[in-house]
Amino acid sequence: VRMTSLGLGCCLADDMGLGKTITLIALHLHRQTDGDAAGPTLVVCPTSLMGNWQREIERFAPGTPVRRFHGPRRGLDDLADGEFVLTTYGTMRLDAGRLSAVPW
């Protein structure tokens, strides 16, 4: 929360099982209560975990939009402030320019 209050992003890279998913969902929901900090949240994960991230977001933050930025028809048009965007490491490398243009 402190980093985002300073306008900075961060990389949450804890070991497996330490609660990265719920920590990020809670931070995202907290940011949405602050008009200056509200915005979309980018999650970069292995392809095999995209479904898990989507299910956990739907479970702990019902109604929060989730977009998969992956595959041939990926796009960032009409990106909402409160939206989660899920992508993979490979897609992030391929579309670094498009992703870096978004104020995450």
Biopython code that builds the backbone (N, CA, C, O; Angstrom):
import numpy as np
from Bio.PDB.StructureBuilder import StructureBuilder

atoms = [
    (1, "VAL", "N", (0.838, -1.181, 0.000)),
    (1, "VAL", "CA", (0.000, 0.000, 0.000)),
    (1, "VAL", "C", (0.882, 1.243, 0.000)),
    (1, "VAL", "O", (0.575, 2.220, -0.683)),
    (2, "ARG", "N", (1.963, 1.216, 0.751)),
    (2, "ARG", "CA", (2.865, 2.372, 0.826)),
    (2, "ARG", "C", (3.445, 2.703, -0.550)),
    (2, "ARG", "O", (3.490, 3.872, -0.933)),
    (3, "MET", "N", (3.884, 1.699, -1.289)),
    (3, "MET", "CA", (4.473, 1.944, -2.612)),
    (3, "MET", "C", (3.458, 2.591, -3.544)),
    (3, "MET", "O", (3.780, 3.551, -4.246)),
    (4, "THR", "N", (2.228, 2.070, -3.555)),
    (4, "THR", "CA", (1.233, 2.636, -4.458)),
    (4, "THR", "C", (0.823, 4.030, -4.020)),
    (4, "THR", "O", (0.467, 4.855, -4.861)),
    (5, "SER", "N", (0.865, 4.313, -2.719)),
    (5, "SER", "CA", (0.524, 5.664, -2.262)),
    (5, "SER", "C", (1.569, 6.677, -2.711)),
    (5, "SER", "O", (1.292, 7.875, -2.765)),
    (6, "LEU", "N", (2.766, 6.201, -3.032)),
    (6, "LEU", "CA", (3.826, 7.066, -3.550)),
    (6, "LEU", "C", (3.830, 7.113, -5.074)),
    (6, "LEU", "O", (4.692, 7.752, -5.679)),
    (7, "GLY", "N", (2.866, 6.438, -5.692)),
    (7, "GLY", "CA", (2.791, 6.413, -7.149)),
    (7, "GLY", "C", (3.740, 5.409, -7.777)),
    (7, "GLY", "O", (4.043, 5.499, -8.967)),
    (8, "LEU", "N", (4.210, 4.457, -6.988)),
    (8, "LEU", "CA", (5.157, 3.462, -7.480)),
    (8, "LEU", "C", (4.474, 2.112, -7.628)),
    (8, "LEU", "O", (3.530, 1.803, -6.900)),
    (9, "GLY", "N", (4.940, 1.331, -8.546)),
    (9, "GLY", "CA", (4.466, -0.034, -8.683)),
    (9, "GLY", "C", (5.385, -0.959, -7.906)),
    (9, "GLY", "O", (6.319, -0.507, -7.243)),
    (10, "CYS", "N", (5.122, -2.240, -7.989)),
    (10, "CYS", "CA", (6.003, -3.186, -7.309)),
    (10, "CYS", "C", (5.864, -4.555, -7.952)),
    (10, "CYS", "O", (4.945, -4.812, -8.730)),
    (11, "CYS", "N", (6.792, -5.415, -7.608)),
    (11, "CYS", "CA", (6.768, -6.797, -8.066)),
    (11, "CYS", "C", (6.605, -7.674, -6.835)),
    (11, "CYS", "O", (7.458, -7.668, -5.948)),
    (12, "LEU", "N", (5.527, -8.420, -6.778)),
    (12, "LEU", "CA", (5.269, -9.331, -5.666)),
    (12, "LEU", "C", (5.722, -10.714, -6.110)),
    (12, "LEU", "O", (5.053, -11.361, -6.915)),
    (13, "ALA", "N", (6.862, -11.169, -5.585)),
    (13, "ALA", "CA", (7.470, -12.418, -6.051)),
    (13, "ALA", "C", (7.796, -13.354, -4.893)),
    (13, "ALA", "O", (8.880, -13.935, -4.847)),
    (14, "ASP", "N", (6.864, -13.499, -3.964)),
    (14, "ASP", "CA", (7.059, -14.406, -2.829)),
    (14, "ASP", "C", (7.053, -15.858, -3.297)),
    (14, "ASP", "O", (6.631, -16.165, -4.412)),
    (15, "ASP", "N", (7.527, -16.741, -2.426)),
    (15, "ASP", "CA", (7.486, -18.170, -2.716)),
    (15, "ASP", "C", (6.041, -18.655, -2.809)),
    (15, "ASP", "O", (5.118, -18.000, -2.325)),
    (16, "MET", "N", (5.866, -19.809, -3.435)),
    (16, "MET", "CA", (4.547, -20.402, -3.593)),
    (16, "MET", "C", (3.931, -20.684, -2.220)),
    (16, "MET", "O", (4.602, -21.172, -1.311)),
    (17, "GLY", "N", (2.647, -20.367, -2.092)),
    (17, "GLY", "CA", (1.923, -20.673, -0.871)),
    (17, "GLY", "C", (1.920, -19.589, 0.181)),
    (17, "GLY", "O", (1.367, -19.785, 1.263)),
    (18, "LEU", "N", (2.526, -18.440, -0.110)),
    (18, "LEU", "CA", (2.593, -17.368, 0.886)),
    (18, "LEU", "C", (1.497, -16.323, 0.729)),
    (18, "LEU", "O", (1.485, -15.338, 1.466)),
    (19, "GLY", "N", (0.573, -16.512, -0.213)),
    (19, "GLY", "CA", (-0.585, -15.628, -0.304)),
    (19, "GLY", "C", (-0.475, -14.481, -1.284)),
    (19, "GLY", "O", (-1.084, -13.433, -1.075)),
    (20, "LYS", "N", (0.297, -14.659, -2.360)),
    (20, "LYS", "CA", (0.424, -13.585, -3.356)),
    (20, "LYS", "C", (-0.922, -13.225, -3.974)),
    (20, "LYS", "O", (-1.218, -12.047, -4.175)),
    (21, "THR", "N", (-1.729, -14.222, -4.274)),
    (21, "THR", "CA", (-2.999, -13.980, -4.954)),
    (21, "THR", "C", (-3.921, -13.114, -4.110)),
    (21, "THR", "O", (-4.403, -12.084, -4.581)),
    (22, "ILE", "N", (-4.171, -13.512, -2.881)),
    (22, "ILE", "CA", (-5.096, -12.752, -2.036)),
    (22, "ILE", "C", (-4.501, -11.394, -1.658)),
    (22, "ILE", "O", (-5.238, -10.420, -1.505)),
    (23, "THR", "N", (-3.171, -11.319, -1.506)),
    (23, "THR", "CA", (-2.527, -10.034, -1.210)),
    (23, "THR", "C", (-2.760, -9.054, -2.348)),
    (23, "THR", "O", (-3.105, -7.897, -2.109)),
    (24, "LEU", "N", (-2.575, -9.507, -3.581)),
    (24, "LEU", "CA", (-2.754, -8.614, -4.722)),
    (24, "LEU", "C", (-4.218, -8.231, -4.914)),
    (24, "LEU", "O", (-4.518, -7.084, -5.248)),
    (25, "ILE", "N", (-5.121, -9.167, -4.710)),
    (25, "ILE", "CA", (-6.551, -8.847, -4.829)),
    (25, "ILE", "C", (-6.928, -7.793, -3.795)),
    (25, "ILE", "O", (-7.638, -6.839, -4.112)),
    (26, "ALA", "N", (-6.458, -7.958, -2.560)),
    (26, "ALA", "CA", (-6.756, -6.980, -1.503)),
    (26, "ALA", "C", (-6.166, -5.615, -1.832)),
    (26, "ALA", "O", (-6.825, -4.597, -1.623)),
    (27, "LEU", "N", (-4.938, -5.573, -2.344)),
    (27, "LEU", "CA", (-4.326, -4.299, -2.727)),
    (27, "LEU", "C", (-5.119, -3.641, -3.849)),
    (27, "LEU", "O", (-5.367, -2.436, -3.816)),
    (28, "HIS", "N", (-5.513, -4.425, -4.831)),
    (28, "HIS", "CA", (-6.298, -3.901, -5.951)),
    (28, "HIS", "C", (-7.599, -3.271, -5.445)),
    (28, "HIS", "O", (-7.944, -2.156, -5.838)),
    (29, "LEU", "N", (-8.317, -3.981, -4.579)),
    (29, "LEU", "CA", (-9.578, -3.455, -4.045)),
    (29, "LEU", "C", (-9.336, -2.206, -3.205)),
    (29, "LEU", "O", (-10.131, -1.268, -3.252)),
    (30, "HIS", "N", (-8.258, -2.183, -2.445)),
    (30, "HIS", "CA", (-7.917, -0.997, -1.649)),
    (30, "HIS", "C", (-7.644, 0.205, -2.558)),
    (30, "HIS", "O", (-8.103, 1.314, -2.283)),
    (31, "ARG", "N", (-6.897, -0.022, -3.640)),
    (31, "ARG", "CA", (-6.579, 1.066, -4.578)),
    (31, "ARG", "C", (-7.839, 1.646, -5.210)),
    (31, "ARG", "O", (-7.879, 2.835, -5.526)),
    (32, "GLN", "N", (-8.858, 0.829, -5.398)),
    (32, "GLN", "CA", (-10.080, 1.314, -6.041)),
    (32, "GLN", "C", (-10.844, 2.285, -5.154)),
    (32, "GLN", "O", (-11.698, 3.021, -5.648)),
    (33, "THR", "N", (-10.558, 2.304, -3.859)),
    (33, "THR", "CA", (-11.227, 3.241, -2.949)),
    (33, "THR", "C", (-10.573, 4.611, -2.958)),
    (33, "THR", "O", (-11.119, 5.562, -2.398)),
    (34, "ASP", "N", (-9.405, 4.725, -3.591)),
    (34, "ASP", "CA", (-8.664, 5.986, -3.663)),
    (34, "ASP", "C", (-8.654, 6.442, -5.116)),
    (34, "ASP", "O", (-7.990, 5.837, -5.956)),
    (35, "GLY", "N", (-9.385, 7.499, -5.408)),
    (35, "GLY", "CA", (-9.503, 7.972, -6.785)),
    (35, "GLY", "C", (-8.175, 8.214, -7.473)),
    (35, "GLY", "O", (-8.054, 7.979, -8.676)),
    (36, "ASP", "N", (-7.167, 8.683, -6.729)),
    (36, "ASP", "CA", (-5.861, 8.954, -7.332)),
    (36, "ASP", "C", (-5.091, 7.673, -7.646)),
    (36, "ASP", "O", (-4.295, 7.642, -8.585)),
    (37, "ALA", "N", (-5.321, 6.634, -6.876)),
    (37, "ALA", "CA", (-4.578, 5.383, -7.058)),
    (37, "ALA", "C", (-5.353, 4.359, -7.876)),
    (37, "ALA", "O", (-4.789, 3.349, -8.294)),
    (38, "ALA", "N", (-6.637, 4.607, -8.109)),
    (38, "ALA", "CA", (-7.464, 3.633, -8.828)),
    (38, "ALA", "C", (-6.937, 3.436, -10.240)),
    (38, "ALA", "O", (-6.464, 4.378, -10.875)),
    (39, "GLY", "N", (-7.022, 2.238, -10.710)),
    (39, "GLY", "CA", (-6.584, 1.936, -12.062)),
    (39, "GLY", "C", (-6.598, 0.440, -12.274)),
    (39, "GLY", "O", (-6.933, -0.314, -11.361)),
    (40, "PRO", "N", (-6.241, 0.000, -13.466)),
    (40, "PRO", "CA", (-6.179, -1.433, -13.724)),
    (40, "PRO", "C", (-4.959, -2.047, -13.033)),
    (40, "PRO", "O", (-4.005, -1.348, -12.693)),
    (41, "THR", "N", (-5.010, -3.349, -12.836)),
    (41, "THR", "CA", (-3.904, -4.080, -12.216)),
    (41, "THR", "C", (-3.446, -5.167, -13.169)),
    (41, "THR", "O", (-4.253, -5.951, -13.668)),
    (42, "LEU", "N", (-2.142, -5.211, -13.418)),
    (42, "LEU", "CA", (-1.551, -6.206, -14.309)),
    (42, "LEU", "C", (-0.999, -7.368, -13.490)),
    (42, "LEU", "O", (-0.242, -7.170, -12.541)),
    (43, "VAL", "N", (-1.391, -8.585, -13.873)),
    (43, "VAL", "CA", (-0.870, -9.803, -13.257)),
    (43, "VAL", "C", (-0.129, -10.575, -14.340)),
    (43, "VAL", "O", (-0.716, -10.930, -15.363)),
    (44, "VAL", "N", (1.156, -10.836, -14.122)),
    (44, "VAL", "CA", (1.961, -11.616, -15.060)),
    (44, "VAL", "C", (2.242, -12.958, -14.393)),
    (44, "VAL", "O", (2.827, -13.018, -13.312)),
    (45, "CYS", "N", (1.821, -14.022, -15.047)),
    (45, "CYS", "CA", (1.937, -15.351, -14.436)),
    (45, "CYS", "C", (2.142, -16.399, -15.531)),
    (45, "CYS", "O", (1.968, -16.105, -16.714)),
    (46, "PRO", "N", (2.513, -17.623, -15.138)),
    (46, "PRO", "CA", (2.594, -18.697, -16.130)),
    (46, "PRO", "C", (1.213, -18.967, -16.740)),
    (46, "PRO", "O", (0.188, -18.777, -16.085)),
    (47, "THR", "N", (1.201, -19.404, -17.979)),
    (47, "THR", "CA", (-0.052, -19.717, -18.667)),
    (47, "THR", "C", (-0.901, -20.688, -17.848)),
    (47, "THR", "O", (-2.125, -20.562, -17.804)),
    (48, "SER", "N", (-0.262, -21.637, -17.213)),
    (48, "SER", "CA", (-0.987, -22.659, -16.450)),
    (48, "SER", "C", (-1.715, -22.095, -15.236)),
    (48, "SER", "O", (-2.595, -22.764, -14.693)),
    (49, "LEU", "N", (-1.378, -20.888, -14.795)),
    (49, "LEU", "CA", (-2.019, -20.299, -13.619)),
    (49, "LEU", "C", (-3.044, -19.219, -13.949)),
    (49, "LEU", "O", (-3.660, -18.666, -13.038)),
    (50, "MET", "N", (-3.241, -18.906, -15.225)),
    (50, "MET", "CA", (-4.201, -17.857, -15.575)),
    (50, "MET", "C", (-5.614, -18.205, -15.108)),
    (50, "MET", "O", (-6.322, -17.344, -14.584)),
    (51, "GLY", "N", (-6.023, -19.437, -15.288)),
    (51, "GLY", "CA", (-7.354, -19.853, -14.848)),
    (51, "GLY", "C", (-7.503, -19.761, -13.341)),
    (51, "GLY", "O", (-8.550, -19.346, -12.844)),
    (52, "ASN", "N", (-6.467, -20.142, -12.611)),
    (52, "ASN", "CA", (-6.501, -20.053, -11.151)),
    (52, "ASN", "C", (-6.637, -18.600, -10.704)),
    (52, "ASN", "O", (-7.438, -18.296, -9.820)),
    (53, "TRP", "N", (-5.857, -17.699, -11.313)),
    (53, "TRP", "CA", (-5.969, -16.276, -10.962)),
    (53, "TRP", "C", (-7.386, -15.772, -11.220)),
    (53, "TRP", "O", (-7.959, -15.074, -10.383)),
    (54, "GLN", "N", (-7.945, -16.119, -12.364)),
    (54, "GLN", "CA", (-9.292, -15.653, -12.689)),
    (54, "GLN", "C", (-10.316, -16.182, -11.683)),
    (54, "GLN", "O", (-11.176, -15.430, -11.225)),
    (55, "ARG", "N", (-10.231, -17.447, -11.343)),
    (55, "ARG", "CA", (-11.167, -18.027, -10.361)),
    (55, "ARG", "C", (-11.031, -17.358, -8.991)),
    (55, "ARG", "O", (-12.037, -17.072, -8.342)),
    (56, "GLU", "N", (-9.810, -17.110, -8.554)),
    (56, "GLU", "CA", (-9.597, -16.495, -7.242)),
    (56, "GLU", "C", (-10.094, -15.047, -7.221)),
    (56, "GLU", "O", (-10.651, -14.601, -6.218)),
    (57, "ILE", "N", (-9.899, -14.316, -8.307)),
    (57, "ILE", "CA", (-10.420, -12.945, -8.382)),
    (57, "ILE", "C", (-11.943, -12.978, -8.319)),
    (57, "ILE", "O", (-12.552, -12.203, -7.582)),
    (58, "GLU", "N", (-12.558, -13.870, -9.088)),
    (58, "GLU", "CA", (-14.020, -13.985, -9.078)),
    (58, "GLU", "C", (-14.532, -14.411, -7.701)),
    (58, "GLU", "O", (-15.626, -14.014, -7.300)),
    (59, "ARG", "N", (-13.759, -15.207, -6.982)),
    (59, "ARG", "CA", (-14.165, -15.676, -5.654)),
    (59, "ARG", "C", (-14.050, -14.576, -4.600)),
    (59, "ARG", "O", (-14.976, -14.373, -3.815)),
    (60, "PHE", "N", (-12.916, -13.862, -4.578)),
    (60, "PHE", "CA", (-12.655, -12.890, -3.517)),
    (60, "PHE", "C", (-13.039, -11.457, -3.881)),
    (60, "PHE", "O", (-13.128, -10.603, -3.000)),
    (61, "ALA", "N", (-13.266, -11.186, -5.156)),
    (61, "ALA", "CA", (-13.661, -9.843, -5.593)),
    (61, "ALA", "C", (-14.751, -9.964, -6.652)),
    (61, "ALA", "O", (-14.551, -9.555, -7.796)),
    (62, "PRO", "N", (-15.916, -10.527, -6.277)),
    (62, "PRO", "CA", (-16.981, -10.732, -7.259)),
    (62, "PRO", "C", (-17.367, -9.421, -7.938)),
    (62, "PRO", "O", (-17.462, -8.374, -7.297)),
    (63, "GLY", "N", (-17.584, -9.503, -9.226)),
    (63, "GLY", "CA", (-17.980, -8.321, -9.984)),
    (63, "GLY", "C", (-16.814, -7.517, -10.526)),
    (63, "GLY", "O", (-17.010, -6.604, -11.328)),
    (64, "THR", "N", (-15.597, -7.846, -10.097)),
    (64, "THR", "CA", (-14.414, -7.147, -10.607)),
    (64, "THR", "C", (-14.090, -7.707, -11.987)),
    (64, "THR", "O", (-13.926, -8.918, -12.138)),
    (65, "PRO", "N", (-13.995, -6.841, -12.998)),
    (65, "PRO", "CA", (-13.714, -7.346, -14.343)),
    (65, "PRO", "C", (-12.312, -7.945, -14.451)),
    (65, "PRO", "O", (-11.353, -7.424, -13.882)),
    (66, "VAL", "N", (-12.214, -9.044, -15.190)),
    (66, "VAL", "CA", (-10.943, -9.732, -15.425)),
    (66, "VAL", "C", (-10.786, -9.920, -16.926)),
    (66, "VAL", "O", (-11.695, -10.409, -17.597)),
    (67, "ARG", "N", (-9.638, -9.532, -17.447)),
    (67, "ARG", "CA", (-9.354, -9.674, -18.879)),
    (67, "ARG", "C", (-8.098, -10.530, -19.045)),
    (67, "ARG", "O", (-7.097, -10.330, -18.357)),
    (68, "ARG", "N", (-8.172, -11.481, -19.967)),
    (68, "ARG", "CA", (-6.980, -12.261, -20.312)),
    (68, "ARG", "C", (-6.325, -11.616, -21.524)),
    (68, "ARG", "O", (-6.888, -11.611, -22.619)),
    (69, "PHE", "N", (-5.144, -11.078, -21.320)),
    (69, "PHE", "CA", (-4.380, -10.471, -22.405)),
    (69, "PHE", "C", (-3.398, -11.531, -22.893)),
    (69, "PHE", "O", (-2.223, -11.548, -22.524)),
    (70, "HIS", "N", (-3.924, -12.409, -23.733)),
    (70, "HIS", "CA", (-3.161, -13.576, -24.161)),
    (70, "HIS", "C", (-3.829, -14.124, -25.414)),
    (70, "HIS", "O", (-5.051, -14.058, -25.548)),
    (71, "GLY", "N", (-3.045, -14.657, -26.315)),
    (71, "GLY", "CA", (-3.610, -15.234, -27.527)),
    (71, "GLY", "C", (-3.672, -14.225, -28.660)),
    (71, "GLY", "O", (-3.334, -13.056, -28.474)),
    (72, "PRO", "N", (-4.101, -14.673, -29.829)),
    (72, "PRO", "CA", (-4.049, -13.826, -31.027)),
    (72, "PRO", "C", (-5.010, -12.636, -31.019)),
    (72, "PRO", "O", (-4.759, -11.659, -31.725)),
    (73, "ARG", "N", (-6.078, -12.679, -30.265)),
    (73, "ARG", "CA", (-7.065, -11.586, -30.270)),
    (73, "ARG", "C", (-6.955, -10.701, -29.027)),
    (73, "ARG", "O", (-7.927, -10.052, -28.640)),
    (74, "ARG", "N", (-5.788, -10.672, -28.408)),
    (74, "ARG", "CA", (-5.624, -9.887, -27.182)),
    (74, "ARG", "C", (-5.701, -8.400, -27.490)),
    (74, "ARG", "O", (-5.257, -7.942, -28.543)),
    (75, "GLY", "N", (-6.265, -7.668, -26.564)),
    (75, "GLY", "CA", (-6.374, -6.227, -26.737)),
    (75, "GLY", "C", (-6.555, -5.527, -25.407)),
    (75, "GLY", "O", (-6.935, -6.136, -24.407)),
    (76, "LEU", "N", (-6.278, -4.247, -25.417)),
    (76, "LEU", "CA", (-6.422, -3.420, -24.219)),
    (76, "LEU", "C", (-7.419, -2.295, -24.437)),
    (76, "LEU", "O", (-7.443, -1.332, -23.670)),
    (77, "ASP", "N", (-8.249, -2.406, -25.482)),
    (77, "ASP", "CA", (-9.253, -1.378, -25.748)),
    (77, "ASP", "C", (-10.262, -1.328, -24.609)),
    (77, "ASP", "O", (-10.608, -2.356, -24.026)),
    (78, "ASP", "N", (-10.727, -0.127, -24.299)),
    (78, "ASP", "CA", (-11.757, 0.085, -23.272)),
    (78, "ASP", "C", (-11.376, -0.509, -21.919)),
    (78, "ASP", "O", (-12.222, -1.073, -21.224)),
    (79, "LEU", "N", (-10.118, -0.383, -21.551)),
    (79, "LEU", "CA", (-9.642, -0.901, -20.272)),
    (79, "LEU", "C", (-10.232, -0.080, -19.135)),
    (79, "LEU", "O", (-10.095, 1.143, -19.112)),
    (80, "ALA", "N", (-10.886, -0.748, -18.193)),
    (80, "ALA", "CA", (-11.531, -0.065, -17.066)),
    (80, "ALA", "C", (-10.544, 0.130, -15.920)),
    (80, "ALA", "O", (-9.600, -0.644, -15.765)),
    (81, "ASP", "N", (-10.771, 1.173, -15.118)),
    (81, "ASP", "CA", (-9.895, 1.452, -13.980)),
    (81, "ASP", "C", (-9.816, 0.289, -13.000)),
    (81, "ASP", "O", (-8.733, -0.004, -12.494)),
    (82, "GLY", "N", (-10.908, -0.371, -12.722)),
    (82, "GLY", "CA", (-10.922, -1.427, -11.717)),
    (82, "GLY", "C", (-10.682, -2.813, -12.262)),
    (82, "GLY", "O", (-10.996, -3.800, -11.596)),
    (83, "GLU", "N", (-10.135, -2.910, -13.449)),
    (83, "GLU", "CA", (-10.014, -4.196, -14.131)),
    (83, "GLU", "C", (-8.687, -4.881, -13.813)),
    (83, "GLU", "O", (-7.654, -4.227, -13.673)),
    (84, "PHE", "N", (-8.733, -6.200, -13.703)),
    (84, "PHE", "CA", (-7.523, -7.016, -13.647)),
    (84, "PHE", "C", (-7.191, -7.430, -15.073)),
    (84, "PHE", "O", (-8.082, -7.801, -15.837)),
    (85, "VAL", "N", (-5.927, -7.371, -15.432)),
    (85, "VAL", "CA", (-5.466, -7.864, -16.723)),
    (85, "VAL", "C", (-4.468, -8.982, -16.442)),
    (85, "VAL", "O", (-3.439, -8.762, -15.804)),
    (86, "LEU", "N", (-4.780, -10.175, -16.921)),
    (86, "LEU", "CA", (-3.913, -11.330, -16.737)),
    (86, "LEU", "C", (-3.141, -11.574, -18.017)),
    (86, "LEU", "O", (-3.724, -11.597, -19.101)),
    (87, "THR", "N", (-1.833, -11.757, -17.904)),
    (87, "THR", "CA", (-1.026, -12.076, -19.069)),
    (87, "THR", "C", (0.082, -13.034, -18.664)),
    (87, "THR", "O", (0.263, -13.339, -17.486)),
    (88, "THR", "N", (0.815, -13.498, -19.658)),
    (88, "THR", "CA", (1.897, -14.447, -19.414)),
    (88, "THR", "C", (3.239, -13.759, -19.626)),
    (88, "THR", "O", (3.309, -12.660, -20.177)),
    (89, "TYR", "N", (4.300, -14.423, -19.180)),
    (89, "TYR", "CA", (5.638, -13.868, -19.344)),
    (89, "TYR", "C", (5.966, -13.672, -20.826)),
    (89, "TYR", "O", (6.528, -12.645, -21.207)),
    (90, "GLY", "N", (5.618, -14.649, -21.658)),
    (90, "GLY", "CA", (5.896, -14.542, -23.086)),
    (90, "GLY", "C", (5.140, -13.410, -23.747)),
    (90, "GLY", "O", (5.712, -12.665, -24.543)),
    (91, "THR", "N", (3.858, -13.268, -23.427)),
    (91, "THR", "CA", (3.059, -12.185, -23.996)),
    (91, "THR", "C", (3.576, -10.836, -23.520)),
    (91, "THR", "O", (3.580, -9.868, -24.279)),
    (92, "MET", "N", (4.011, -10.768, -22.275)),
    (92, "MET", "CA", (4.558, -9.515, -21.765)),
    (92, "MET", "C", (5.788, -9.106, -22.570)),
    (92, "MET", "O", (5.956, -7.930, -22.893)),
    (93, "ARG", "N", (6.644, -10.064, -22.894)),
    (93, "ARG", "CA", (7.832, -9.747, -23.699)),
    (93, "ARG", "C", (7.429, -9.284, -25.104)),
    (93, "ARG", "O", (7.983, -8.315, -25.624)),
    (94, "LEU", "N", (6.468, -9.976, -25.711)),
    (94, "LEU", "CA", (6.041, -9.633, -27.067)),
    (94, "LEU", "C", (5.360, -8.270, -27.139)),
    (94, "LEU", "O", (5.551, -7.539, -28.111)),
    (95, "ASP", "N", (4.572, -7.918, -26.131)),
    (95, "ASP", "CA", (3.775, -6.693, -26.152)),
    (95, "ASP", "C", (4.211, -5.693, -25.088)),
    (95, "ASP", "O", (3.384, -4.964, -24.542)),
    (96, "ALA", "N", (5.492, -5.658, -24.797)),
    (96, "ALA", "CA", (6.003, -4.756, -23.756)),
    (96, "ALA", "C", (5.643, -3.306, -24.054)),
    (96, "ALA", "O", (5.322, -2.552, -23.136)),
    (97, "GLY", "N", (5.690, -2.907, -25.312)),
    (97, "GLY", "CA", (5.357, -1.528, -25.674)),
    (97, "GLY", "C", (3.913, -1.179, -25.361)),
    (97, "GLY", "O", (3.634, -0.130, -24.780)),
    (98, "ARG", "N", (3.000, -2.052, -25.742)),
    (98, "ARG", "CA", (1.572, -1.803, -25.465)),
    (98, "ARG", "C", (1.287, -1.818, -23.969)),
    (98, "ARG", "O", (0.534, -0.982, -23.470)),
    (99, "LEU", "N", (1.881, -2.757, -23.258)),
    (99, "LEU", "CA", (1.634, -2.865, -21.820)),
    (99, "LEU", "C", (2.244, -1.695, -21.050)),
    (99, "LEU", "O", (1.666, -1.225, -20.069)),
    (100, "SER", "N", (3.397, -1.231, -21.490)),
    (100, "SER", "CA", (4.048, -0.127, -20.770)),
    (100, "SER", "C", (3.340, 1.205, -20.988)),
    (100, "SER", "O", (3.597, 2.168, -20.265)),
    (101, "ALA", "N", (2.460, 1.269, -21.969)),
    (101, "ALA", "CA", (1.716, 2.512, -22.222)),
    (101, "ALA", "C", (0.535, 2.689, -21.268)),
    (101, "ALA", "O", (-0.069, 3.761, -21.225)),
    (102, "VAL", "N", (0.204, 1.655, -20.508)),
    (102, "VAL", "CA", (-0.937, 1.706, -19.581)),
    (102, "VAL", "C", (-0.447, 2.143, -18.202)),
    (102, "VAL", "O", (0.561, 1.628, -17.717)),
    (103, "PRO", "N", (-1.144, 3.083, -17.564)),
    (103, "PRO", "CA", (-0.750, 3.498, -16.206)),
    (103, "PRO", "C", (-1.247, 2.504, -15.152)),
    (103, "PRO", "O", (-2.272, 2.732, -14.510)),
    (104, "TRP", "N", (-0.531, 1.430, -14.984)),
    (104, "TRP", "CA", (-0.893, 0.400, -14.019)),
    (104, "TRP", "C", (-0.728, 0.978, -12.650)),
    (104, "TRP", "O", (-0.976, 0.294, -11.657)),
]
sb = StructureBuilder()
sb.init_structure("model")
sb.init_model(0)
sb.init_chain("A")
sb.init_seg("    ")
for serial, (resi, resn, name, xyz) in enumerate(atoms, 1):
    if name == "N":
        sb.init_residue(resn, " ", resi, " ")
    sb.init_atom(name, np.array(xyz, "f"), 0.0, 1.0, " ", f" {name:<3s}", serial, name[0])
structure = sb.get_structure()
